[in-house]
Amino acid sequence: MLPRSAVIALALCTVLTSACKENGNDYLDAGLRLLGEAERGDCKAGWDDTKLQNTIDGTTVARCLDKTKQALEQLHKARDLGVETRELEDLIAKTEEDVRKLETMLKMVSRMSHEPP
């Protein structure tokens, strides 16, 4: 028979270690949060009053790409930790495609910014 303090310590350790285990849903939430932040901020085009239109520059595209890649990493971790839904698979595929498009856009914007007017 274990002393009462040992039983309490063992129970506390069990509770604490189970609370600290990685959870796929936490990564899914983080990925969704990052995608939302990107959409509302980092991926938004700026308004140019002189041209009366939205504009986008290499810095904006790079920030958008970085945030989207961070979100994709979280979504992959969620899947690796057992979150297996059709919606997650579709979201990962869409986000991977978004990353490819943003990489292409960054190359184009960078090329255009280095060309003489």
N, CA, C and O atoms as a GROMACS GRO file, in nm:
protein
  468
    1MET      N    1   0.085  -0.118   0.000
    1MET     CA    2   0.000   0.000   0.000
    1MET      C    3   0.090   0.124   0.000
    1MET      O    4   0.185   0.133   0.077
    2LEU      N    5   0.056   0.219  -0.088
    2LEU     CA    6   0.133   0.342  -0.099
    2LEU      C    7   0.085   0.444   0.004
    2LEU      O    8  -0.033   0.448   0.038
    3PRO      N    9   0.178   0.526   0.052
    3PRO     CA   10   0.135   0.633   0.143
    3PRO      C   11   0.045   0.732   0.068
    3PRO      O   12   0.052   0.744  -0.055
    4ARG      N   13  -0.038   0.799   0.142
    4ARG     CA   14  -0.135   0.893   0.084
    4ARG      C   15  -0.065   1.000  -0.001
    4ARG      O   16  -0.115   1.033  -0.108
    5SER      N   17   0.046   1.054   0.043
    5SER     CA   18   0.116   1.158  -0.034
    5SER      C   19   0.166   1.103  -0.167
    5SER      O   20   0.168   1.176  -0.267
    6ALA      N   21   0.208   0.977  -0.170
    6ALA     CA   22   0.255   0.916  -0.295
    6ALA      C   23   0.139   0.898  -0.392
    6ALA      O   24   0.156   0.919  -0.513
    7VAL      N   25   0.023   0.860  -0.342
    7VAL     CA   26  -0.094   0.843  -0.427
    7VAL      C   27  -0.136   0.978  -0.487
    7VAL      O   28  -0.169   0.986  -0.605
    8ILE      N   29  -0.134   1.082  -0.404
    8ILE     CA   30  -0.170   1.216  -0.451
    8ILE      C   31  -0.069   1.263  -0.557
    8ILE      O   32  -0.108   1.318  -0.660
    9ALA      N   33   0.059   1.242  -0.531
    9ALA     CA   34   0.162   1.282  -0.627
    9ALA      C   35   0.148   1.206  -0.758
    9ALA      O   36   0.162   1.265  -0.865
   10LEU      N   37   0.120   1.077  -0.751
   10LEU     CA   38   0.102   0.996  -0.871
   10LEU      C   39  -0.020   1.043  -0.950
   10LEU      O   40  -0.015   1.052  -1.072
   11ALA      N   41  -0.129   1.072  -0.881
   11ALA     CA   42  -0.250   1.120  -0.947
   11ALA      C   43  -0.224   1.256  -1.013
   11ALA      O   44  -0.268   1.280  -1.126
   12LEU      N   45  -0.153   1.342  -0.943
   12LEU     CA   46  -0.122   1.474  -0.997
   12LEU      C   47  -0.034   1.462  -1.122
   12LEU      O   48  -0.057   1.532  -1.221
   13CYS      N   49   0.066   1.374  -1.118
   13CYS     CA   50   0.153   1.353  -1.234
   13CYS      C   51   0.073   1.300  -1.352
   13CYS      O   52   0.095   1.342  -1.466
   14THR      N   53  -0.017   1.209  -1.326
   14THR     CA   54  -0.099   1.151  -1.432
   14THR      C   55  -0.186   1.258  -1.497
   14THR      O   56  -0.195   1.265  -1.620
   15VAL      N   57  -0.248   1.342  -1.416
   15VAL     CA   58  -0.334   1.448  -1.468
   15VAL      C   59  -0.252   1.548  -1.548
   15VAL      O   60  -0.293   1.590  -1.656
   16LEU      N   61  -0.138   1.587  -1.496
   16LEU     CA   62  -0.055   1.686  -1.564
   16LEU      C   63   0.001   1.635  -1.696
   16LEU      O   64   0.004   1.709  -1.794
   17THR      N   65   0.044   1.510  -1.700
   17THR     CA   66   0.100   1.458  -1.825
   17THR      C   67  -0.008   1.439  -1.929
   17THR      O   68   0.017   1.458  -2.048
   18SER      N   69  -0.127   1.401  -1.889
   18SER     CA   70  -0.234   1.386  -1.987
   18SER      C   71  -0.280   1.521  -2.038
   18SER      O   72  -0.325   1.532  -2.153
   19ALA      N   73  -0.271   1.624  -1.956
   19ALA     CA   74  -0.311   1.757  -1.999
   19ALA      C   75  -0.209   1.817  -2.095
   19ALA      O   76  -0.244   1.906  -2.173
   20CYS      N   77  -0.086   1.770  -2.092
   20CYS     CA   78   0.019   1.827  -2.175
   20CYS      C   79   0.041   1.751  -2.304
   20CYS      O   80   0.124   1.792  -2.386
   21LYS      N   81  -0.030   1.642  -2.325
   21LYS     CA   82  -0.014   1.566  -2.450
   21LYS      C   83  -0.058   1.649  -2.568
   21LYS      O   84  -0.152   1.728  -2.559
   22GLU      N   85   0.012   1.629  -2.679
   22GLU     CA   86  -0.027   1.700  -2.801
   22GLU      C   87  -0.163   1.652  -2.847
   22GLU      O   88  -0.195   1.533  -2.840
   23ASN      N   89  -0.241   1.746  -2.893
   23ASN     CA   90  -0.376   1.715  -2.936
   23ASN      C   91  -0.394   1.767  -3.078
   23ASN      O   92  -0.370   1.885  -3.104
   24GLY      N   93  -0.436   1.682  -3.168
   24GLY     CA   94  -0.455   1.721  -3.307
   24GLY      C   95  -0.554   1.834  -3.324
   24GLY      O   96  -0.538   1.919  -3.412
   25ASN      N   97  -0.657   1.836  -3.241
   25ASN     CA   98  -0.757   1.942  -3.252
   25ASN      C   99  -0.698   2.078  -3.217
   25ASN      O  100  -0.741   2.180  -3.272
   26ASP      N  101  -0.601   2.081  -3.125
   26ASP     CA  102  -0.533   2.207  -3.092
   26ASP      C  103  -0.458   2.259  -3.214
   26ASP      O  104  -0.459   2.379  -3.241
   27TYR      N  105  -0.392   2.170  -3.286
   27TYR     CA  106  -0.320   2.210  -3.407
   27TYR      C  107  -0.416   2.253  -3.517
   27TYR      O  108  -0.388   2.347  -3.592
   28LEU      N  109  -0.529   2.185  -3.527
   28LEU     CA  110  -0.630   2.225  -3.625
   28LEU      C  111  -0.680   2.365  -3.593
   28LEU      O  112  -0.691   2.449  -3.682
   29ASP      N  113  -0.710   2.390  -3.466
   29ASP     CA  114  -0.755   2.524  -3.425
   29ASP      C  115  -0.649   2.630  -3.457
   29ASP      O  116  -0.682   2.738  -3.506
   30ALA      N  117  -0.523   2.598  -3.429
   30ALA     CA  118  -0.414   2.692  -3.456
   30ALA      C  119  -0.404   2.719  -3.606
   30ALA      O  120  -0.385   2.834  -3.647
   31GLY      N  121  -0.415   2.615  -3.688
   31GLY     CA  122  -0.409   2.632  -3.832
   31GLY      C  123  -0.522   2.719  -3.884
   31GLY      O  124  -0.501   2.806  -3.969
   32LEU      N  125  -0.642   2.695  -3.835
   32LEU     CA  126  -0.758   2.775  -3.876
   32LEU      C  127  -0.743   2.920  -3.832
   32LEU      O  128  -0.778   3.012  -3.906
   33ARG      N  129  -0.690   2.939  -3.710
   33ARG     CA  130  -0.667   3.074  -3.660
   33ARG      C  131  -0.568   3.150  -3.748
   33ARG      O  132  -0.589   3.266  -3.784
   34LEU      N  133  -0.457   3.082  -3.784
   34LEU     CA  134  -0.356   3.144  -3.869
   34LEU      C  135  -0.411   3.177  -4.008
   34LEU      O  136  -0.381   3.283  -4.063
   35LEU      N  137  -0.491   3.088  -4.064
   35LEU     CA  138  -0.551   3.116  -4.195
   35LEU      C  139  -0.644   3.237  -4.187
   35LEU      O  140  -0.647   3.321  -4.277
   36GLY      N  141  -0.720   3.245  -4.079
   36GLY     CA  142  -0.809   3.360  -4.060
   36GLY      C  143  -0.732   3.490  -4.045
   36GLY      O  144  -0.769   3.592  -4.103
   37GLU      N  145  -0.624   3.485  -3.966
   37GLU     CA  146  -0.540   3.604  -3.949
   37GLU      C  147  -0.480   3.648  -4.082
   37GLU      O  148  -0.475   3.767  -4.113
   38ALA      N  149  -0.436   3.552  -4.160
   38ALA     CA  150  -0.377   3.583  -4.291
   38ALA      C  151  -0.481   3.649  -4.381
   38ALA      O  152  -0.452   3.750  -4.446
   39GLU      N  153  -0.599   3.594  -4.384
   39GLU     CA  154  -0.705   3.647  -4.471
   39GLU      C  155  -0.746   3.788  -4.430
   39GLU      O  156  -0.770   3.873  -4.516
   40ARG      N  157  -0.752   3.812  -4.300
   40ARG     CA  158  -0.795   3.943  -4.252
   40ARG      C  159  -0.683   4.046  -4.250
   40ARG      O  160  -0.710   4.166  -4.245
   41GLY      N  161  -0.557   4.002  -4.253
   41GLY     CA  162  -0.449   4.098  -4.238
   41GLY      C  163  -0.337   4.082  -4.337
   41GLY      O  164  -0.326   4.160  -4.432
   42ASP      N  165  -0.254   3.981  -4.318
   42ASP     CA  166  -0.133   3.965  -4.396
   42ASP      C  167  -0.157   3.949  -4.546
   42ASP      O  168  -0.071   3.986  -4.626
   43CYS      N  169  -0.270   3.895  -4.585
   43CYS     CA  170  -0.295   3.870  -4.728
   43CYS      C  171  -0.384   3.977  -4.791
   43CYS      O  172  -0.423   3.965  -4.908
   44LYS      N  173  -0.416   4.080  -4.716
   44LYS     CA  174  -0.501   4.185  -4.770
   44LYS      C  175  -0.420   4.283  -4.852
   44LYS      O  176  -0.313   4.328  -4.810
   45ALA      N  177  -0.472   4.316  -4.968
   45ALA     CA  178  -0.406   4.416  -5.052
   45ALA      C  179  -0.426   4.554  -4.989
   45ALA      O  180  -0.526   4.579  -4.922
   46GLY      N  181  -0.331   4.643  -5.013
   46GLY     CA  182  -0.342   4.779  -4.962
   46GLY      C  183  -0.414   4.868  -5.062
   46GLY      O  184  -0.414   4.840  -5.182
   47TRP      N  185  -0.475   4.975  -5.013
   47TRP     CA  186  -0.545   5.068  -5.100
   47TRP      C  187  -0.452   5.182  -5.134
   47TRP      O  188  -0.392   5.243  -5.046
   48ASP      N  189  -0.440   5.213  -5.263
   48ASP     CA  190  -0.357   5.323  -5.310
   48ASP      C  191  -0.449   5.436  -5.355
   48ASP      O  192  -0.517   5.425  -5.458
   49ASP      N  193  -0.451   5.545  -5.277
   49ASP     CA  194  -0.540   5.658  -5.308
   49ASP      C  195  -0.504   5.726  -5.439
   49ASP      O  196  -0.592   5.778  -5.508
   50THR      N  197  -0.375   5.726  -5.474
   50THR     CA  198  -0.336   5.794  -5.597
   50THR      C  199  -0.384   5.720  -5.721
   50THR      O  200  -0.413   5.781  -5.823
   51LYS      N  201  -0.391   5.587  -5.711
   51LYS     CA  202  -0.435   5.507  -5.826
   51LYS      C  203  -0.580   5.462  -5.813
   51LYS      O  204  -0.638   5.407  -5.907
   52LEU      N  205  -0.638   5.487  -5.695
   52LEU     CA  206  -0.775   5.446  -5.666
   52LEU      C  207  -0.797   5.297  -5.693
   52LEU      O  208  -0.894   5.257  -5.757
   53GLN      N  209  -0.704   5.216  -5.642
   53GLN     CA  210  -0.715   5.071  -5.659
   53GLN      C  211  -0.637   5.001  -5.549
   53GLN      O  212  -0.554   5.060  -5.481
   54ASN      N  213  -0.666   4.873  -5.534
   54ASN     CA  214  -0.589   4.791  -5.441
   54ASN      C  215  -0.453   4.763  -5.502
   54ASN      O  216  -0.440   4.743  -5.622
   55THR      N  217  -0.353   4.761  -5.417
   55THR     CA  218  -0.218   4.729  -5.464
   55THR      C  219  -0.160   4.619  -5.376
   55THR      O  220  -0.203   4.599  -5.262
   56ILE      N  221  -0.064   4.551  -5.430
   56ILE     CA  222   0.004   4.445  -5.355
   56ILE      C  223   0.152   4.454  -5.388
   56ILE      O  224   0.190   4.478  -5.503
   57ASP      N  225   0.235   4.434  -5.288
   57ASP     CA  226   0.379   4.440  -5.311
   57ASP      C  227   0.444   4.312  -5.260
   57ASP      O  228   0.378   4.228  -5.198
   58GLY      N  229   0.572   4.298  -5.287
   58GLY     CA  230   0.644   4.178  -5.248
   58GLY      C  231   0.642   4.151  -5.099
   58GLY      O  232   0.635   4.035  -5.057
   59THR      N  233   0.647   4.256  -5.019
   59THR     CA  234   0.645   4.239  -4.873
   59THR      C  235   0.512   4.179  -4.828
   59THR      O  236   0.508   4.089  -4.745
   60THR      N  237   0.404   4.230  -4.885
   60THR     CA  238   0.271   4.178  -4.850
   60THR      C  239   0.258   4.032  -4.890
   60THR      O  240   0.210   3.949  -4.812
   61VAL      N  241   0.300   4.000  -5.010
   61VAL     CA  242   0.291   3.861  -5.058
   61VAL      C  243   0.378   3.770  -4.972
   61VAL      O  244   0.337   3.659  -4.939
   62ALA      N  245   0.498   3.815  -4.935
   62ALA     CA  246   0.589   3.735  -4.853
   62ALA      C  247   0.528   3.709  -4.714
   62ALA      O  248   0.536   3.598  -4.663
   63ARG      N  249   0.466   3.812  -4.655
   63ARG     CA  250   0.402   3.793  -4.523
   63ARG      C  251   0.285   3.697  -4.535
   63ARG      O  252   0.265   3.611  -4.449
   64CYS      N  253   0.208   3.712  -4.640
   64CYS     CA  254   0.094   3.624  -4.664
   64CYS      C  255   0.141   3.479  -4.682
   64CYS      O  256   0.084   3.387  -4.624
   65LEU      N  257   0.244   3.461  -4.761
   65LEU     CA  258   0.300   3.328  -4.784
   65LEU      C  259   0.350   3.266  -4.654
   65LEU      O  260   0.324   3.149  -4.627
   66ASP      N  261   0.421   3.344  -4.575
   66ASP     CA  262   0.475   3.295  -4.449
   66ASP      C  263   0.363   3.250  -4.355
   66ASP      O  264   0.371   3.141  -4.297
   67LYS      N  265   0.260   3.331  -4.340
   67LYS     CA  266   0.149   3.298  -4.251
   67LYS      C  267   0.074   3.175  -4.302
   67LYS      O  268   0.030   3.091  -4.223
   68THR      N  269   0.058   3.164  -4.433
   68THR     CA  270  -0.012   3.050  -4.492
   68THR      C  271   0.068   2.922  -4.472
   68THR      O  272   0.012   2.816  -4.445
   69LYS      N  273   0.201   2.931  -4.486
   69LYS     CA  274   0.286   2.814  -4.462
   69LYS      C  275   0.280   2.772  -4.315
   69LYS      O  276   0.278   2.652  -4.286
   70GLN      N  277   0.277   2.868  -4.224
   70GLN     CA  278   0.265   2.835  -4.082
   70GLN      C  279   0.134   2.761  -4.056
   70GLN      O  280   0.130   2.663  -3.982
   71ALA      N  281   0.027   2.809  -4.116
   71ALA     CA  282  -0.103   2.744  -4.100
   71ALA      C  283  -0.100   2.602  -4.156
   71ALA      O  284  -0.153   2.510  -4.095
   72LEU      N  285  -0.037   2.586  -4.271
   72LEU     CA  286  -0.028   2.454  -4.333
   72LEU      C  287   0.048   2.357  -4.244
   72LEU      O  288   0.009   2.240  -4.233
   73GLU      N  289   0.155   2.402  -4.181
   73GLU     CA  290   0.229   2.317  -4.088
   73GLU      C  291   0.139   2.268  -3.975
   73GLU      O  292   0.143   2.151  -3.937
   74GLN      N  293   0.058   2.358  -3.921
   74GLN     CA  294  -0.033   2.321  -3.813
   74GLN      C  295  -0.137   2.220  -3.860
   74GLN      O  296  -0.171   2.126  -3.788
   75LEU      N  297  -0.186   2.239  -3.981
   75LEU     CA  298  -0.285   2.146  -4.035
   75LEU      C  299  -0.224   2.007  -4.056
   75LEU      O  300  -0.288   1.905  -4.031
   76HIS      N  301  -0.099   2.003  -4.103
   76HIS     CA  302  -0.031   1.875  -4.120
   76HIS      C  303  -0.010   1.807  -3.985
   76HIS      O  304  -0.025   1.685  -3.974
   77LYS      N  305   0.026   1.884  -3.882
   77LYS     CA  306   0.044   1.826  -3.748
   77LYS      C  307  -0.088   1.770  -3.697
   77LYS      O  308  -0.091   1.664  -3.634
   78ALA      N  309  -0.198   1.841  -3.723
   78ALA     CA  310  -0.329   1.792  -3.680
   78ALA      C  311  -0.358   1.657  -3.743
   78ALA      O  312  -0.404   1.565  -3.676
   79ARG      N  313  -0.331   1.646  -3.872
   79ARG     CA  314  -0.353   1.520  -3.942
   79ARG      C  315  -0.261   1.410  -3.887
   79ARG      O  316  -0.304   1.297  -3.866
   80ASP      N  317  -0.134   1.446  -3.863
   80ASP     CA  318  -0.038   1.349  -3.809
   80ASP      C  319  -0.081   1.298  -3.670
   80ASP      O  320  -0.049   1.185  -3.633
   81LEU      N  321  -0.152   1.382  -3.596
   81LEU     CA  322  -0.195   1.344  -3.461
   81LEU      C  323  -0.334   1.282  -3.459
   81LEU      O  324  -0.394   1.266  -3.352
   82GLY      N  325  -0.386   1.246  -3.576
   82GLY     CA  326  -0.508   1.166  -3.579
   82GLY      C  327  -0.635   1.236  -3.620
   82GLY      O  328  -0.740   1.172  -3.622
   83VAL      N  329  -0.631   1.364  -3.652
   83VAL     CA  330  -0.752   1.430  -3.701
   83VAL      C  331  -0.769   1.388  -3.846
   83VAL      O  332  -0.692   1.428  -3.934
   84GLU      N  333  -0.869   1.306  -3.870
   84GLU     CA  334  -0.891   1.251  -4.004
   84GLU      C  335  -1.033   1.280  -4.049
   84GLU      O  336  -1.126   1.204  -4.022
   85THR      N  337  -1.048   1.393  -4.117
   85THR     CA  338  -1.179   1.427  -4.172
   85THR      C  339  -1.162   1.469  -4.317
   85THR      O  340  -1.055   1.514  -4.358
   86ARG      N  341  -1.267   1.454  -4.393
   86ARG     CA  342  -1.265   1.496  -4.533
   86ARG      C  343  -1.242   1.647  -4.542
   86ARG      O  344  -1.172   1.695  -4.631
   87GLU      N  345  -1.303   1.722  -4.448
   87GLU     CA  346  -1.288   1.868  -4.447
   87GLU      C  347  -1.143   1.908  -4.428
   87GLU      O  348  -1.094   2.001  -4.492
   88LEU      N  349  -1.072   1.839  -4.338
   88LEU     CA  350  -0.931   1.870  -4.314
   88LEU      C  351  -0.848   1.839  -4.438
   88LEU      O  352  -0.762   1.918  -4.476
   89GLU      N  353  -0.874   1.726  -4.501
   89GLU     CA  354  -0.800   1.690  -4.622
   89GLU      C  355  -0.823   1.793  -4.733
   89GLU      O  356  -0.730   1.832  -4.803
   90ASP      N  357  -0.949   1.838  -4.747
   90ASP     CA  358  -0.979   1.940  -4.847
   90ASP      C  359  -0.909   2.072  -4.814
   90ASP      O  360  -0.858   2.140  -4.902
   91LEU      N  361  -0.908   2.107  -4.685
   91LEU     CA  362  -0.844   2.232  -4.644
   91LEU      C  363  -0.693   2.226  -4.666
   91LEU      O  364  -0.633   2.324  -4.708
   92ILE      N  365  -0.632   2.112  -4.637
   92ILE     CA  366  -0.488   2.096  -4.661
   92ILE      C  367  -0.459   2.110  -4.811
   92ILE      O  368  -0.365   2.179  -4.849
   93ALA      N  369  -0.538   2.044  -4.894
   93ALA     CA  370  -0.517   2.052  -5.039
   93ALA      C  371  -0.532   2.196  -5.089
   93ALA      O  372  -0.452   2.242  -5.170
   94LYS      N  373  -0.635   2.266  -5.040
   94LYS     CA  374  -0.657   2.405  -5.081
   94LYS      C  375  -0.542   2.493  -5.033
   94LYS      O  376  -0.496   2.580  -5.107
   95THR      N  377  -0.496   2.472  -4.911
   95THR     CA  378  -0.389   2.555  -4.855
   95THR      C  379  -0.257   2.527  -4.927
   95THR      O  380  -0.179   2.619  -4.950
   96GLU      N  381  -0.232   2.402  -4.964
   96GLU     CA  382  -0.112   2.370  -5.043
   96GLU      C  383  -0.116   2.440  -5.178
   96GLU      O  384  -0.015   2.491  -5.226
   97GLU      N  385  -0.233   2.444  -5.240
   97GLU     CA  386  -0.249   2.514  -5.367
   97GLU      C  387  -0.229   2.664  -5.348
   97GLU      O  388  -0.167   2.730  -5.432
   98ASP      N  389  -0.281   2.718  -5.238
   98ASP     CA  390  -0.262   2.861  -5.208
   98ASP      C  391  -0.113   2.893  -5.192
   98ASP      O  392  -0.067   2.997  -5.239
   99VAL      N  393  -0.039   2.804  -5.127
   99VAL     CA  394   0.105   2.824  -5.109
   99VAL      C  395   0.174   2.828  -5.246
   99VAL      O  396   0.258   2.915  -5.270
  100ARG      N  397   0.139   2.736  -5.333
  100ARG     CA  398   0.199   2.734  -5.467
  100ARG      C  399   0.170   2.864  -5.543
  100ARG      O  400   0.258   2.921  -5.606
  101LYS      N  401   0.045   2.909  -5.537
  101LYS     CA  402   0.007   3.032  -5.605
  101LYS      C  403   0.081   3.152  -5.547
  101LYS      O  404   0.127   3.239  -5.621
  102LEU      N  405   0.092   3.157  -5.414
  102LEU     CA  406   0.162   3.268  -5.351
  102LEU      C  407   0.310   3.268  -5.384
  102LEU      O  408   0.370   3.374  -5.402
  103GLU      N  409   0.370   3.150  -5.393
  103GLU     CA  410   0.511   3.142  -5.432
  103GLU      C  411   0.530   3.196  -5.574
  103GLU      O  412   0.626   3.269  -5.601
  104THR      N  413   0.440   3.160  -5.662
  104THR     CA  414   0.446   3.209  -5.800
  104THR      C  415   0.425   3.360  -5.803
  104THR      O  416   0.496   3.432  -5.873
  105MET      N  417   0.328   3.407  -5.727
  105MET     CA  418   0.300   3.550  -5.722
  105MET      C  419   0.420   3.628  -5.668
  105MET      O  420   0.452   3.735  -5.718
  106LEU      N  421   0.485   3.575  -5.566
  106LEU     CA  422   0.601   3.642  -5.508
  106LEU      C  423   0.713   3.653  -5.611
  106LEU      O  424   0.780   3.756  -5.620
  107LYS      N  425   0.734   3.548  -5.688
  107LYS     CA  426   0.836   3.553  -5.794
  107LYS      C  427   0.801   3.660  -5.898
  107LYS      O  428   0.888   3.737  -5.940
  108MET      N  429   0.675   3.665  -5.937
  108MET     CA  430   0.632   3.762  -6.038
  108MET      C  431   0.645   3.906  -5.986
  108MET      O  432   0.694   3.993  -6.056
  109VAL      N  433   0.600   3.929  -5.863
  109VAL     CA  434   0.605   4.063  -5.806
  109VAL      C  435   0.751   4.106  -5.788
  109VAL      O  436   0.785   4.222  -5.812
  110SER      N  437   0.836   4.014  -5.747
  110SER     CA  438   0.977   4.046  -5.731
  110SER      C  439   1.041   4.082  -5.865
  110SER      O  440   1.118   4.178  -5.873
  111ARG      N  441   1.008   4.006  -5.969
  111ARG     CA  442   1.061   4.036  -6.102
  111ARG      C  443   1.013   4.172  -6.152
  111ARG      O  444   1.091   4.250  -6.207
  112MET      N  445   0.886   4.199  -6.131
  112MET     CA  446   0.829   4.325  -6.177
  112MET      C  447   0.889   4.445  -6.104
  112MET      O  448   0.907   4.552  -6.163
  113SER      N  449   0.919   4.428  -5.977
  113SER     CA  450   0.974   4.540  -5.900
  113SER      C  451   1.118   4.569  -5.939
  113SER      O  452   1.168   4.679  -5.911
  114HIS      N  453   1.187   4.475  -6.002
  114HIS     CA  454   1.325   4.496  -6.045
  114HIS      C  455   1.336   4.540  -6.189
  114HIS      O  456   1.445   4.575  -6.236
  115GLU      N  457   1.224   4.539  -6.261
  115GLU     CA  458   1.226   4.584  -6.401
  115GLU      C  459   1.217   4.736  -6.406
  115GLU      O  460   1.148   4.796  -6.325
  116PRO      N  461   1.287   4.798  -6.500
  116PRO     CA  462   1.277   4.944  -6.514
  116PRO      C  463   1.138   4.982  -6.565
  116PRO      O  464   1.077   4.907  -6.641
  117PRO      N  465   1.088   5.098  -6.524
  117PRO     CA  466   0.952   5.140  -6.565
  117PRO      C  467   0.939   5.171  -6.711
  117PRO      O  468   0.831   5.207  -6.758
   0.00000   0.00000   0.00000
